[in-house]
């Protein structure tokens, strides 16, 4: 193995130990629906019959 593989393994172990924590996260996902132009019914392509 080359040094890049060893470095990647070392960084993964370092992160797994929790040393690379930026923010304290609650672990809870909140999903809310937002109305955007992408979800607009008028913008959706429909089959013309």
N, C-alpha and C positions, 0 to 999 in steps of 0.2 A: 504494500500500500504506500501511496505517496503522502507527503506532508499535508496536502489539501484534504485528504480523507480524514487524517488524524485531527486536523483543525475543525472539520465539520462535526466529527463525533464529540470533540471537546466542547464546542459551542452548544450542541444539542444537550449534552449533560449539564452544562452550566445553566441553560435556560430551564431545564427540567427541575433543577434544584431550586428554582424561584429567584435566582439572582438577577434576572432581566425583567423584573416586574415594573412596568411604567406606572400603572394606575391600579388602585384597588378596585376590583370589579365585584359586583354582587352575585354574578352567576345567573341572573334572571334575564330572560329575553322578553322584551316587550315589542309586540308587533301590532302596529296600528295601520289602518288603511288610509292612504292619502289620495285625494283626487288630483290627478295630473293630466296633462294633455296626452300622455301615453295611454292612459286608461279611458280616454274619452270614447264614448260610443260612436260619435260622428267620425272619429279618426280611424276606426277599425275598418279593415278591408273586408268586404263581403262579396260573395259570389253573385254575379249578375246573371239573372235567368231570362 
